[in-house]
Amino acid sequence: MAANPTASLPPPRSEVGVIGWAQRNLFANWYNSVLTLVSAALIALGLWFGLKWVVAGADWTVIVKLGGRFIIGQYNTEAACPGQNCFWRPQASLLMVTTLMGMAWGIAGGGVTRNIALAVGIVAAAFALLPYSMETMGLDVRLLLAANLPALLIGWALARYTPLGSAQRVTILGVAAFLLTLILLRGIPGVPGLQPVSVIYWGGLMINLLLAVGGITISLPIGVALALGRRSHLPVVKTLCVFFIEVFRGVPLITLLFMSQTLVPLAFPEDFPQNSLFRAGVVITLFSAAYMAENIRGGLQALHPGQAEAARALGLAGWQTTMLIELPQAIRNVIPAIVGQFIGLFKDTSLVYIIGMLDIVEVGKAFILGTPEYRASSRELFVFVALVFWVFTYGMSYVSRRVEHHLGVGRR
């Protein structure tokens, strides 16, 4: 009879689990151990003094005092909306966003999309529970904020049980929602309840998000077109694309924003409706597109020439080789650079104060300068603003990492 095989012994406890991970990554040798202990001490000190200031030393009443002005600036003031309540317009736009997030969740079926959709819906609805008086935050405002959770579920149901549940239709609805948001916020002359609100009263985080969403959405296709044009064999097309890219990359964004006050109107008829928001959006989009073009071009140049040769051997036309073979791989390879550009674009929206627009940073700065009794709380104010920017930029970075993992970026 054959002897029973000897049962394999489990690995030592020092090589598995938390202990094994710490041994491999933190205490592999003497200098790693020293670095780990020094870093742990510095982190502990930072947390001790930081949390002590946050909990006991900081005065956060300035955040409560500003409240909704962080989000919409002076949009709902009497000067902006004389004789009417305009606060429902940005809230209606938020409901559209929440519904679209629910639809994206229904299409994706879970994962990171579900987590982001739930976070948006729950946080938006939680604002209805802020401890403000009814005079400061009325019942109508609270109900509209609380409606974000039902809107999220409605969007999920629309994606699961109606023909709207496809990526193409949700994309079209997203573009339509963005345009409808601009119409709602701007207003329509002669329509009761939708009297126009000048963009000089738009402000807060609303400005940053509108410019970022519009810039990200438009700069990507423009950047792709510029990258392809720069690689073109047509001298005129290549020269124009190179000129555009080098000009916008060689001039600081602040300078371009100043120039937009006089140069952008020259590109449109005299009777074309223009405003500072439109000009800022055009400049930021074109500035980002120039950098995006170089990111895409780098991805195209990283492809092996055999990709195009194989496509030609299969009888594919030039445009088919570019659109179906080269471009998808190039974009996949430069996802980190593209998302980095998107993050930079979002942060660059804070520069619109140069042309007189009060974004979230400038709203806080103007409040501090105009209210002497709160000047001692400027640190708390700007720490809060920095935290807001970090939440959005980290969210984009997190989604990027998940997309890279899903597409296998960096793996063969």
N, C-alpha and C positions, 0 to 999 in steps of 0.2 A: 504494500500500500504506500501511496505517495504521502509524504509528510505534509501536514498543513503548513501553508506559508506563514511565516512569522508576521504578526501584525505590526504595521509601521508605527513608530512612536511619534507623538505630536511634536511640533517644533518647540524649541525652548521659549518660554514666556517672554524672555528678553528680546525676541526677534519678531514678535507679532503684536498686533493691537497698538494701543497708544504708546506703550513702553518701547516697542520695536520701532515705531515711527520716530519717536524722540531720539532714540539711539542712532538711527540712520541720518536724521536731518539736523539735529541740534547738538548732539554730543558725540559725533563720530571721531573726533580727535581733540587734543588739548586746546588748540586755538579756536575751534568751533565752540567748545564749551565756554571759553572765556568770552567770545563774542555773544553767545547766547545769554550769559549771566549779565553782561554789561547792558545789552539791549533790553533785557527784562527789567533791569533796574531803572533805566531811562524811561521806559514805557510806564512803569509803575509810578514814577515821580510825575510824569506828564499827566497821567490819569488822575492822580491825587490832587494836584493843584488845579487842573482843568475842571474836574467835576466839582471841586470845592468852590471854584468861582461860579460855575454854572448854577449850582444849587443854592449857595449861600451868599455869594458876593454880587452877582449880576442882578440888574434891575430890568426885568422884561416887560415893564408896563408900556414902553414905547412901541412894542410890537402890537400889544392890545389896542393902543391908542390909534395906530395907523389902520389896523384891521383890513377892511376891504380895499383900501387905497393901494395896498401892496399888489392887489390882483388887477384892478381896473383903473387905478389912478384917479383922475378927476371926472371920469366918464359919467357918473351919476350925480354930479353936483348941479345946483340950480343954474349956474352959468352955462353948463353944457346942455342940460335938458330943462329949459324953463317951463314950468307948469306941467311936467309929466314925470313919470317914473321910468327911467331907462335901464334899471338894474336887471330887469327880466331878460333883456337881449343877450348879454353875455352868458346868463344862466341857461337860456334856451340853446345857445351854441354849445355849452358844456354838455347838455343833455344829448345833443346830436353826437358829440364825441364819444360819450359813454355808450350810446346805442351802437355806434360803429365798433367800439371795442368789444361789445358783446357779440356782434356778428363775427368779428375776427376770431373770438374764442370758439364760437360754434363751428367755424370752418376748420380751425386747427385741431379742435378736439381736446385740448388740454396743454400741459407743459407750460412753457414760459409765457405764451400768449394768455392762457387762463390766469396765471398769477398776476400779470400786468393788468388785465381787465378787471379782476377782482380788487386789486389795489386802487385803481382809479375810481371805481364805483364806490368802494367803502370809504375812501378818504374824502371824496366829494360829498357823500351823504353825511359823513361825520361833521362836516362844517355846519350842518343844521343844528348841532348840539352845542355850539360855542356859547359860553356864558355871557351873552350880551342881553341887554334889556330889549323889550319889544319895540321901544322907540328907536333903538339903534339898529336892530335886525328884526324886521317885521315877520309876521306869520307867513306871508306870501313868499318871502325870500327863503324861509326855512323849508317850506313845502317843496319849492322848486329844487332846493339842494337835496332834500331827502328823496326826491323822485329819481335820482341818479341810479339807485339800486334797482327799482323796477325797470328803468330804461335799459340797464345792463341785461337783465333777464329777457326783456322784449327783443333786444338785439340778438341774443343767443337763440331764442325761439325762431326768429325770422330766418336766421342762417340755417337752422336745422330742419325746418318744416315748410319753407317756401322756396320758390325758384331763385330768390335773392342770394342763396347760400353758395356763392362761388367767389373766388378771389377777384376775377375780373369785374363782377358787378359791385363788390364791396369797394374796389378801387375807384370805380366810377362814382359811386355814392360818396366816397370820401372827398373827391374833387368837388362834387356838387355841394357837399356840406361846407367845405371851405369857402366856396364862392357865396353860398347863402349866409354864412357867418359874416363875411364882409358887407353884404347887403344889409343884414340886420343891424350891424353895428353902425354903419354909415347912415342908414335911414333912407326913406323914399319921400320926396316932396309931395305933399298933398294927401298922403295916406295917414289917417288918424292913428295915433300911437306910434308911428314910425317917422316922426319928424327928424330931419337930418341932424346929426351930431358931428360937429367939426372935428377933424383928426387932431387938432391941437389939444383937445381934451382927452384923447386916448392916452393911456399910459399903463404903468405897472407891468406885471408879468404878462398881461395880455399882449402888449406890444412885442415883448421878446419872443413869445410863442408864435404869434402871427408871422413875424419876419423870419423866424427859424423854420417853421413849417413850409412857408412859401419858398424860401431860399433853398432848402434841402430838396424839395420836390422838383424845382425847376433847374437847379444848378447841375444835378446829375445828368439829365439828358443833354444839356448844353455842353457839359464837360466831355461826354462821350463823343459828341459831334466834333468838338474841337480837337480831341485826341486823334480821331480818324482823319480829320482834315489835315492835321500836321503830318501824318504819315502818307498823305496822298501824293501821287505822282504828278498831279496837276500843279504847275508852279504858282498860278494865281491863288488857288485855294490854299495851298501850303503856306504861301507868304502871308496871306490875310490871317490865317489861324496863328501863325508864329507871332505876328505883330500884335494881335489881340492878347495872346497869353503873356508875352513879355511885358507889354505895357501895364496890364493889370497886376502882374506879379511884381513889377518894379516900382509901383507907387503905393505908399501906405494907405490903408483903408480910411484913416481919418482925413487924409488929403482928398481922397475920392468923394467922401461924404460932403466935404466943403464944396468941391467942384460940382457936385450934383445939383446944387442950388441954381447953377447957371447953365451947365452943359446938358443935363437930361432934358429940360424943356426944349432944347434945340432939335431933338430927335423926333418931336411930335408936333402936330399942327397947333396953332395958337389957341384954338377953341377946345383942344383936348383937355378933359378934366384931370388936373394934377394936384398933388399935395405932397407934404413932406414925407408921409408914410410911403407913398408910391415911389418917390425918388430914392428913399433909403432902401426899399425892397429891391429896386432895380440894381443899385450899386452893390449891395451886399451879395445878391445873386450872381452878378457878373464877376465880382471879385472871387467868390468861392468857385465859380465854374472854371476860372483860369487855373487854379490849383488842382481842381478835380481832373482837368484835362491831363495834367502831368502825371497824376496818380494812375489814370487809366492807361496812358501811353507807356508807363513803366511796366504795367501788367502785360500789355501787348508785346513789348520787347522781350519780356522774360519767357515767352512761349518758344518752344523749339520750332525751327523752320520746317521740320518734318510734318508738323500739324497741317500747315497750308499745303505742302506738297502732297500729302495723303488725300486732302480734300480735292485738290485738282485732279489727282489720279482717279478719283471716284466720279469725276465729271461735274463737280459743283461749280456754280458760277462764283465770281469774285465776291459779290454781295452775300451769297449764301455762306461762303467760307468765313467771311468776317462776322456775320450776324449769328451763325449757328455753331461755329467751331471756335473761332479766336476770341470774340468778345465775351461769351459766357465764362470761359476759362480765365481770361484776364481779370474780369470783375471779381471772380471767386478768389483769385490769388491776392488781390489788393483790398479785400474787405477791411482789414485793420486800418489801412491808410484812408479809405473812404470814410469810415466811421470817425476816425480822428479829425478829418476835415469837417464832418458834420458837427462834431463837438466844438471845434474852433469857430464854426459859423454861429452856433448858438451863443457862445460867449461874446463873439464880436457884436452881437445885437445890442450889447450894453453901450456901444459907442454912439448910438443915435442921439445921445444927449448933445452931441456936437451941433446938430441941426435943430435943437430946441425941443426934442421929444423927451417926455419923462418916463423912462423905463423904470423897472423895479429898483435899480440902483439910484437913479436920480430922484425918484419919489422919496426914498429914505433920506438922501442928502438934502433935498429941498426942505423936508420937514425938520431936520435937525437944525439947519441954518435959520429957518423961520420961527422956530420955537426954542428960545434960549433955555427954558427950564428942562429940556430933554437933551441938551448937548452933552451932558455927562454920560448919557446912555448910547453914545455913538458906537462904542465897541459892540454892545449887544445887538444894535441894529445891523451892523455890517457882518457880524458873525451869522446872524439869521439869514441875511441875503446870500452870503457865501454858502450856507447850508442848502438853500433853495437851488442854487446853481449846481451844487454837487449832486443833489438828488437826481436832477434831470440828466446830467452828464454821466453819472454812474449808471443810470438806467439804460442809456444808449450803449455804454460800454458792455453792460451785462448782456443785453440782447445781441450785440455783436459777437461776444464769446460763444453764446449758444448757437448762433447761426454758423459760426466757424466750425464748431464741434459737429453740428449736423451735416455740414457739407464736407467735412474731412479736410479742412484747410491745414496744410503743413504735414499731411500724411499721404503716402503714396499707395 
